Amino acid sequence: MNEDLDMSASDEQNKGESAENSGTELSALESILLERDDFRDQLLRKSAEFENYRKRTMKEKQDLIDFANEHLILKMLPVVDDLHVALEAAKQSIDPDGFLKGVEMIYAKAIKIFEEAGVSPIVTSPGEPFNVEVHEALAHMPSNDAPEGHILQEIQRGYTLREKVIRHTKVVTSAGSPD
C-alpha cells in the first residue's frame, strides 16, 4: 500500500509539474501572441503614417507645379500693364515714333525680366551653319548666297533657360545652289 501511496504522490507531483509546464507554455504562447498583435498594430500605424506622408508630398509636389511660375508671372504683370497703357495711348495719339519708343521700352523691360530668370535668346545669323542642337529647320530652299546646310533666314527666335534649350530657333536652311 505504501507503494500505491508513493505512486499516487508521484503522479500528483508529475501532474503538478505538467500543469506548471502547461502554464509556462501557455504564458509563452500568450506572450508571443501579444507581441505579434503589437507588431501588427505598429505595422498598421506605420502604413497609415506612410500613406499620409505620400499624400502630403504628392500635394506639395502638385502645388509646386501649379505655382512654380507665380514669381515670374508677378514680374511680367507690369509689362502687360505697360502694353495696355501703350495700346490705349496709341488709340488716342497719331505719333508713331512715340508709340514705337514706348513698345521698345516695354520690350527691353520684358527681356530684362527674362534674363533675370535665366532665359536668354539664341543668337542666330543668316549664313551660319545649321545646328540641330539649337535650330529647327522649317524649310529647305535653294540658294546661291549660302552653301547647303547653312541658315538663310530666322523665322522664330529660340531661347535657353540656364543652358537648356527650351525653344529651338526656327529657321529656313539652304539646299545649295539651284544648278
Secondary structure as a PSIPRED ss2 file (coil, helix, strand):
# PSIPRED VFORMAT (PSIPRED V4.0)

   1 M C   1.000  0.000  0.000
   2 N H   0.000  1.000  0.000
   3 E H   0.000  1.000  0.000
   4 D H   0.000  1.000  0.000
   5 L H   0.000  1.000  0.000
   6 D H   0.000  1.000  0.000
   7 M H   0.000  1.000  0.000
   8 S H   0.000  1.000  0.000
   9 A H   0.000  1.000  0.000
  10 S H   0.000  1.000  0.000
  11 D H   0.000  1.000  0.000
  12 E H   0.000  1.000  0.000
  13 Q H   0.000  1.000  0.000
  14 N H   0.000  1.000  0.000
  15 K H   0.000  1.000  0.000
  16 G H   0.000  1.000  0.000
  17 E H   0.000  1.000  0.000
  18 S H   0.000  1.000  0.000
  19 A H   0.000  1.000  0.000
  20 E H   0.000  1.000  0.000
  21 N H   0.000  1.000  0.000
  22 S H   0.000  1.000  0.000
  23 G H   0.000  1.000  0.000
  24 T H   0.000  1.000  0.000
  25 E H   0.000  1.000  0.000
  26 L H   0.000  1.000  0.000
  27 S H   0.000  1.000  0.000
  28 A H   0.000  1.000  0.000
  29 L H   0.000  1.000  0.000
  30 E H   0.000  1.000  0.000
  31 S H   0.000  1.000  0.000
  32 I H   0.000  1.000  0.000
  33 L H   0.000  1.000  0.000
  34 L H   0.000  1.000  0.000
  35 E H   0.000  1.000  0.000
  36 R H   0.000  1.000  0.000
  37 D H   0.000  1.000  0.000
  38 D H   0.000  1.000  0.000
  39 F H   0.000  1.000  0.000
  40 R H   0.000  1.000  0.000
  41 D H   0.000  1.000  0.000
  42 Q H   0.000  1.000  0.000
  43 L H   0.000  1.000  0.000
  44 L H   0.000  1.000  0.000
  45 R H   0.000  1.000  0.000
  46 K H   0.000  1.000  0.000
  47 S H   0.000  1.000  0.000
  48 A H   0.000  1.000  0.000
  49 E H   0.000  1.000  0.000
  50 F H   0.000  1.000  0.000
  51 E H   0.000  1.000  0.000
  52 N H   0.000  1.000  0.000
  53 Y H   0.000  1.000  0.000
  54 R H   0.000  1.000  0.000
  55 K H   0.000  1.000  0.000
  56 R H   0.000  1.000  0.000
  57 T H   0.000  1.000  0.000
  58 M H   0.000  1.000  0.000
  59 K H   0.000  1.000  0.000
  60 E H   0.000  1.000  0.000
  61 K H   0.000  1.000  0.000
  62 Q H   0.000  1.000  0.000
  63 D H   0.000  1.000  0.000
  64 L H   0.000  1.000  0.000
  65 I H   0.000  1.000  0.000
  66 D H   0.000  1.000  0.000
  67 F H   0.000  1.000  0.000
  68 A C   1.000  0.000  0.000
  69 N C   1.000  0.000  0.000
  70 E H   0.000  1.000  0.000
  71 H H   0.000  1.000  0.000
  72 L H   0.000  1.000  0.000
  73 I H   0.000  1.000  0.000
  74 L H   0.000  1.000  0.000
  75 K H   0.000  1.000  0.000
  76 M H   0.000  1.000  0.000
  77 L H   0.000  1.000  0.000
  78 P H   0.000  1.000  0.000
  79 V H   0.000  1.000  0.000
  80 V H   0.000  1.000  0.000
  81 D H   0.000  1.000  0.000
  82 D H   0.000  1.000  0.000
  83 L H   0.000  1.000  0.000
  84 H H   0.000  1.000  0.000
  85 V H   0.000  1.000  0.000
  86 A H   0.000  1.000  0.000
  87 L H   0.000  1.000  0.000
  88 E H   0.000  1.000  0.000
  89 A H   0.000  1.000  0.000
  90 A H   0.000  1.000  0.000
  91 K H   0.000  1.000  0.000
  92 Q H   0.000  1.000  0.000
  93 S C   1.000  0.000  0.000
  94 I C   1.000  0.000  0.000
  95 D C   1.000  0.000  0.000
  96 P H   0.000  1.000  0.000
  97 D H   0.000  1.000  0.000
  98 G H   0.000  1.000  0.000
  99 F H   0.000  1.000  0.000
 100 L H   0.000  1.000  0.000
 101 K H   0.000  1.000  0.000
 102 G H   0.000  1.000  0.000
 103 V H   0.000  1.000  0.000
 104 E H   0.000  1.000  0.000
 105 M H   0.000  1.000  0.000
 106 I H   0.000  1.000  0.000
 107 Y H   0.000  1.000  0.000
 108 A H   0.000  1.000  0.000
 109 K H   0.000  1.000  0.000
 110 A H   0.000  1.000  0.000
 111 I H   0.000  1.000  0.000
 112 K H   0.000  1.000  0.000
 113 I H   0.000  1.000  0.000
 114 F H   0.000  1.000  0.000
 115 E H   0.000  1.000  0.000
 116 E H   0.000  1.000  0.000
 117 A C   1.000  0.000  0.000
 118 G C   1.000  0.000  0.000
 119 V E   0.000  0.000  1.000
 120 S E   0.000  0.000  1.000
 121 P E   0.000  0.000  1.000
 122 I C   1.000  0.000  0.000
 123 V C   1.000  0.000  0.000
 124 T C   1.000  0.000  0.000
 125 S C   1.000  0.000  0.000
 126 P C   1.000  0.000  0.000
 127 G C   1.000  0.000  0.000
 128 E C   1.000  0.000  0.000
 129 P E   0.000  0.000  1.000
 130 F C   1.000  0.000  0.000
 131 N C   1.000  0.000  0.000
 132 V C   1.000  0.000  0.000
 133 E C   1.000  0.000  0.000
 134 V C   1.000  0.000  0.000
 135 H E   0.000  0.000  1.000
 136 E E   0.000  0.000  1.000
 137 A E   0.000  0.000  1.000
 138 L E   0.000  0.000  1.000
 139 A E   0.000  0.000  1.000
 140 H E   0.000  0.000  1.000
 141 M E   0.000  0.000  1.000
 142 P C   1.000  0.000  0.000
 143 S C   1.000  0.000  0.000
 144 N C   1.000  0.000  0.000
 145 D C   1.000  0.000  0.000
 146 A C   1.000  0.000  0.000
 147 P C   1.000  0.000  0.000
 148 E C   1.000  0.000  0.000
 149 G C   1.000  0.000  0.000
 150 H E   0.000  0.000  1.000
 151 I E   0.000  0.000  1.000
 152 L E   0.000  0.000  1.000
 153 Q E   0.000  0.000  1.000
 154 E E   0.000  0.000  1.000
 155 I E   0.000  0.000  1.000
 156 Q E   0.000  0.000  1.000
 157 R C   1.000  0.000  0.000
 158 G C   1.000  0.000  0.000
 159 Y E   0.000  0.000  1.000
 160 T E   0.000  0.000  1.000
 161 L E   0.000  0.000  1.000
 162 R C   1.000  0.000  0.000
 163 E C   1.000  0.000  0.000
 164 K E   0.000  0.000  1.000
 165 V E   0.000  0.000  1.000
 166 I E   0.000  0.000  1.000
 167 R E   0.000  0.000  1.000
 168 H C   1.000  0.000  0.000
 169 T E   0.000  0.000  1.000
 170 K E   0.000  0.000  1.000
 171 V E   0.000  0.000  1.000
 172 V E   0.000  0.000  1.000
 173 T E   0.000  0.000  1.000
 174 S E   0.000  0.000  1.000
 175 A C   1.000  0.000  0.000
 176 G C   1.000  0.000  0.000
 177 S C   1.000  0.000  0.000
 178 P C   1.000  0.000  0.000
 179 D C   1.000  0.000  0.000
